[in-house]
């Protein structure tokens, strides 16, 4: 792990700061016109800590301040035996921009390892934020992920 950041399991005490980071991320993404319920978001993050089929990760800077979060989970496959693992969202404080690549790499590795330990058949990322992600695409390529389609979304 880097001396400039640390990836650790999300804890209950992280809910408020994780919510703040996600709100800031939402505001610069394709989801900027959606309204986040201030009572629901911290509760949702809180539940991620408790649910065994979900993973929450906190990204701490070198001073131990939470600067990012990752959420993913296992979804039982409807047709095949087993489950698939899906990323459900992650955000990184712009103050950590110089560490974007190593942080993303560490998060991808941690999520894949967690999913493998739980018998997932596949790990998938559905990136639809609209925030440019060349580093993210390159990291997925380097880690052996296959681009299998595209993400299409339409607000109604």
C-alpha positions in Angstrom: 0.0 0.0 0.0 1.1 3.5 -0.6 2.4 5.8 2.1 0.2 8.6 0.6 -3.1 6.8 1.1 -4.7 3.8 2.8 -7.7 1.7 1.8 -9.6 0.2 4.7 -13.1 -1.2 5.3 -15.8 1.5 5.7 -16.8 2.0 9.3 -20.0 3.5 10.8 -18.1 6.6 11.8 -17.3 7.2 8.1 -21.0 7.7 7.0 -21.1 11.5 7.2 -17.8 12.2 5.4 -18.5 9.5 2.8 -21.9 11.2 2.2 -20.2 14.6 1.7 -17.8 13.2 -0.8 -20.5 11.4 -2.7 -22.7 14.5 -2.8 -19.7 16.6 -4.2 -19.1 13.9 -6.8 -22.7 13.7 -7.8 -22.7 17.5 -8.3 -20.1 17.2 -11.1 -21.5 14.1 -12.7 -24.4 13.2 -15.0 -26.5 12.9 -11.8 -26.2 16.6 -10.8 -29.8 17.3 -11.3 -30.9 14.5 -9.0 -31.9 15.3 -5.5 -30.2 13.4 -2.7 -32.2 12.9 0.4 -30.0 14.0 3.3 -31.5 11.5 5.7 -31.3 8.5 3.3 -27.7 8.8 2.1 -25.9 8.4 5.5 -28.3 5.6 6.4 -27.6 3.8 3.1 -23.9 4.1 3.8 -24.4 2.9 7.3 -26.3 -0.2 6.0 -23.4 -1.1 3.6 -21.2 -1.6 6.7 -23.6 -4.1 8.1 -24.6 -6.1 5.0 -22.3 -9.1 4.4 -23.1 -9.1 0.7 -21.8 -5.5 0.3 -18.4 -3.9 0.5 -17.7 -0.4 1.6 -14.2 0.9 1.4 -12.8 4.2 2.8 -9.8 5.9 1.2 -7.7 7.8 3.8 -5.0 10.3 3.0 -1.6 10.2 4.7 -3.1 12.1 7.7 -5.9 9.6 8.2 -8.6 11.8 6.7 -11.2 10.0 4.6 -11.0 11.4 1.1 -12.9 8.8 -0.9 -15.3 5.9 -0.7 -16.2 2.8 -2.7 -19.4 0.7 -2.6 -20.0 -2.7 -4.3 -21.9 -5.8 -3.7 -22.8 -9.3 -4.6 -25.9 -10.0 -6.6 -27.2 -13.6 -6.9 -27.3 -14.6 -10.5 -30.8 -15.3 -11.7 -29.9 -18.0 -14.2 -26.5 -19.4 -13.3 -25.3 -20.7 -10.0 -23.4 -18.2 -7.8 -23.3 -14.4 -7.7 -21.8 -11.6 -9.7 -20.1 -8.6 -8.0 -21.0 -5.1 -9.1 -19.5 -1.8 -8.3 -22.2 0.5 -7.0 -20.3 3.8 -6.8 -17.1 5.4 -5.8 -15.8 8.9 -5.5 -12.5 10.5 -4.6 -12.0 14.0 -3.3 -10.3 16.1 -6.0 -7.6 17.0 -3.4 -6.3 13.4 -4.0 -6.1 13.9 -7.8 -2.3 13.2 -7.9 -3.1 9.8 -6.4 -6.0 8.9 -8.7 -4.3 6.0 -10.5 -2.9 4.2 -7.5 -6.1 4.7 -5.5 -8.3 3.3 -8.3 -5.9 0.4 -8.8 -6.0 -0.4 -5.1 -9.8 -0.2 -5.0 -10.2 -2.4 -8.1 -7.8 -5.0 -6.6 -9.5 -4.9 -3.2 -13.0 -5.3 -4.7 -11.9 -8.2 -6.9 -10.2 -9.9 -4.0 -13.3 -9.5 -1.8 -15.6 -10.8 -4.6 -13.3 -13.8 -5.3 -13.3 -14.7 -1.6 -17.1 -14.8 -1.6 -17.3 -17.0 -4.7 -18.4 -14.4 -7.3 -18.2 -15.6 -10.9 -17.6 -12.1 -12.3 -16.8 -8.6 -11.3 -18.4 -5.8 -13.3 -18.3 -2.0 -13.3 -21.1 0.1 -14.7 -19.6 3.6 -15.1 -22.2 6.1 -16.0 -21.1 9.3 -14.2 -20.1 11.2 -17.3 -16.9 12.3 -15.6 -13.9 11.7 -17.9 -12.3 8.5 -16.9 -9.3 7.7 -19.1 -7.3 6.6 -16.1 -10.1 4.3 -15.1 -10.4 2.7 -18.5 -6.6 2.2 -18.7 -6.6 0.6 -15.2 -9.4 -1.8 -16.2 -7.4 -2.7 -19.4 -4.2 -3.3 -17.4 -6.1 -5.4 -14.8 -7.5 -7.7 -17.6 -11.1 -6.4 -17.7 -12.9 -6.9 -21.0 -15.0 -4.1 -22.4 -18.3 -5.9 -23.1 -20.7 -3.2 -24.0 -21.6 0.2 -23.1 -23.6 2.0 -20.5 -26.7 3.8 -21.8 -28.9 5.9 -19.5 -31.9 8.2 -20.0 -33.5 10.2 -17.2 -37.3 10.1 -17.4 
